[in-house]
C-alpha cells in the first residue's frame, strides 16, 4: 500500500498488476475501500482485480472519506470524487486510463467521463446504484445522522464514531465523515468544534445534491448523451442497484454496451472474459 496527498487529502492507494492503467472506483457505498473489490458481495464472487490485474495496472484507492483516506467537511459532490481520482492519475503521471466503477463507484466514473473525456479510454459500470428505493434509503441515512447531531451535538458524533469504529453505511449516526473521525485525531478534534448550524446546512446540501433522482446519479443526461467514450454496463437487481439504473446509463451513453445477463449468471467464469473482451476492444 502507498499513500499520497491528493487534492489536499491524504489518500491510501495501491497499484496491482502491469499493463495499461485501469482506475477503479471501489464499491461499498460510504465504505468504498480497496478491500471491497475482493470482499463485498458480487465482487468477492467474480474477483475482478484478480483477473484484470493479469492484463492491466489496476489502480485501487480508498475514496475520500472512506477507509484510511482523509476528507474535508464540505458539501461533497460527484465532482469532488472525480477530482480525487484525477489527482491520483496525475500523481502517477498517467495521461489516459480505463475507468471501472462498482456500486456507488459507477456514479463518479460517469461524471469523470463527461468532465474529462480526454483522460478516459473506456468506462465499466458494474452494478450502478440507483432507483427510487436507493434514493429513499440514502435520504433516510442522512436524516438519521442529522437527527443525532441535533440531539447530541458534534462532539458526541466524533466520540461515537471513534468508539464504535463503524462506517456511515453501518451506523448512520456517525455521518459521512465517520471513517475520518476514526483515523485522524486532529480532524476529530476540529470536527467536534464546528458550528452545528453551518454543519447541518453542509450535510443537507450534500444529500440533496448527490441523491437527487430516482435513477442512476452522477452525471446529467444531457452531458452523457454527448459522451463518445465506450462503456460497458453490467446490471444489478436489488434495492440499492436497480436494474433501471443500469438501463438509464445504457440509454444515455451512446457508445455503451449493455450486458443483459441476470445476476445469477454473473459468475467468475462469465464475468472476467466479458470485461477483458470489452477492455481489449476499447483499446
N, C-alpha and C positions, 0 to 999 in steps of 0.2 A: 504494500500500500504506500501511497505517496500523498503529500498534501501541498497545496498552493493557495495563495491569496488571489481569488478570482472575483472581479467586480467588487473588491473590498471585503470579500467573505472568505474565511478560511474553509477550504474545501478538501475533502478526502476523495481520492480518485485512484484508479488502477487501470493499467493497460494490459490486456490479456491477448496473447497470440501475435501473429505477424501477418502483414498484408495491407491492403487498402484500409483506411480508417473507417470505423463504424462507431459513431457516438450513440450511446444507449441511455435514454431517459428511463429510469427504473420504474417498475410497478410498485404498488404498496400504498397508494394514496398519500397521506401525510406522514408516511414512514418509508419513503422511497429511498432505499439504501442499496448498495452494491449487492448485498446478500440476497435481496428479494428475487434476483434473477435466477437463483438456484433453490430457494426455499419456499416460495409462495405459490400455492395453488397450481394453476396450469403450467407455470414456468418451471416448477420442480419436476413436473411430468415430462415436458418437452425438452428441457435442458438447452435453451438457445445458445448460451455462451459457450458451453462445451463443444457444440458443433460449429458455431460461427467462427470461433477463435482459431479453428484449424485453417481458415482461409482469410481471415480479416483481423486487423488490430481492433479488438473490442475495447472501447473507451468507456469505462464504468465509473460512476461517481455517486456520492450521496448528494441528492438535490439539496439546495439551500433550505434551512430549517428542518433538515432530516438527518438522522444518524449522527455521525461525527462532524458534519459540516455545520458552519455557523449560520448566522442570519442577522437581519435588522428589523426593528419594529417599524414597519411602513406598510402602506396599502399595496400588497403584493398582487401583481397581475401576471398573466402568462408571458408578457413581455419581459418581466424580471427573470422568469425561468429561462427564456431564450437568451437573455444577456449572460446568464450564468454559464450555460453550455457554450455559447460563443466565446466567452473568456477562456474556457478550458481548451477549445480548439486553438485559440491564439497562443495560449501558454505552451501548447505542444507544437506550435508552428505548423499547423495543418490548415491549408487553404480551403479545401473542399472535403466533405465526408459524406458517407451514407449516414442516415439517421434511423434509429429504431426507438419506438416508444411502446411501453407496456402499460395497460390500465390508464391511470391518470397521466402517465408519461406521454401518451399519444397527443394530448392537447398542446403541450409546448412544442412537440415535434411539428405539428401542423402550423402553429404560429411561427416557428422558425422558418419553415418553408416559404411562407408568404412574406416574412420580414427580410429574410436574407437568402433569396433563391440562388444567388451566385455562390453560396457556400455549401449548397446541398446537392448531392448527386442523386439521391433517392430517399424515399421515406417508407418505413414499415410501421404500420399502425396496428398493433396486436391487442385485441380486446379493448377498444376505446371505451372510456367511461362515458356515461350519458343516459338520457331517458328521464322521464318525469319522476320516477321513484328516486333516482340518484340525486336530482335537484332537491327534492324534498328532504332527503336524509342529510344532505350536505348543509342545508339551511338549519335544520334541527341541531346538528352538531355544533355549529357556531352559536346558535341561540342558547344552548346549554352552557357553553363557555361564558357567554356574556352574562347570563343569569348568575353564574358563580362569581364572576368579577363584581357584579353589582352587590351581591350579598356578602362576599367575604373580603374583597379587595385584592390588589395585585400581589401584595406580599404573600398572601395565602395561596395564590396561584403558583407563585415561584416555589413555595415550600412544598405544595402538593406534588408538583412535577418532579422536584428533586428527590423527595422521599418515595414517591410511587414508582418512578422510573418508567412510566408508560408514555407512549406517543399519543398524539392528539386523536388519532383514529380509534385507539383503545379506550382512552379516558378523555372525553371531550372537555371536561372541566379544566384540563391543563392547557388548552388552547393551542393555536398553531405554532407557538414558539416553545412548546414543551421540551422538545429534544435539545434545543439550545440552552434552555434553563438547566438541563441536567448535565451538560458537558462544559459549560462556561460560567464559572462562578462570578466573574466580573459582569457579564451580561445579566445574570440573575439579580445581582445587587442593583444595577441600574434599572432593570425592568420593574423591580418592586417599588421604585421611587417615581415612576411615571405618573403623569396626571391621568386619573381614571377616566374622566370625561373625554379627553382627547383620544385616549386609547380605545374607548368604545366606538368612537367615530371611525377610527382606522380599521378596526375589525369589521364593523358593519359595512364599510366600503369594500373591504376585501371580498366578503362573501357575496355581496350584491353584484360585483363586477365579475367574479370568477365563475359563479354558478347562476347564470342569468338566462338559461334557456332549457327547454325540455328535450334537447338533443345533445350532440357532442359539443362541448365548449372548446375554446382555444383560439379559433380564428373565425373571422366573418365570412359568410358565404360568398359575398361579392369579391373578396380577396382570393379565396380558394378557387373560384371559378376562372380566375385569370392565371392560375398557377400551372406551369407546364412541367413540373417535376414528376417523374414516375413514382407511383405509390402502390403499395400492396396493403390491402385492408383485410384483416382477419377478425371475424366477428366473435364476440362473446354472447352470452344469453342468460343474464341474471339481473337482479335488482340494481346492481351498480354498473353493469356493462350491457345495456340494452342492445339488442341486435339492430334496432332502429338507428342507434348512434353510429354504428359501423356503416350502415346503408347511407346515412347522411354524408359521411366523409366520401364515400364512393360517388355519390351524386354530385358533390361539389368539386371534386378533384378530377379534372378532365383526363389526366393520364393515369388514373388509378385502375388497379385490378382488384376485384372483389373475389376473395376465395370463399366460395359458397359451400362451406363444409361445416357440419354440425359439431358442437363442442366434443361430443363423444368420439368423433373421428379424428380429433386433433391429437394424434399420438406422436410420440417422439419419432417414430419411423416415417410418419407422413409429413410432419412439420419441417424438420431440418432440410430435406431435399427441396421443399417448396420455397423456403426462404432463400436458400442458396441459388436456386434457379432464378428467382427474381433479381437478386443482387447481381448475379453474373450478367443477366440481360441488361440491367440498368447501367452496367459499366463501372 
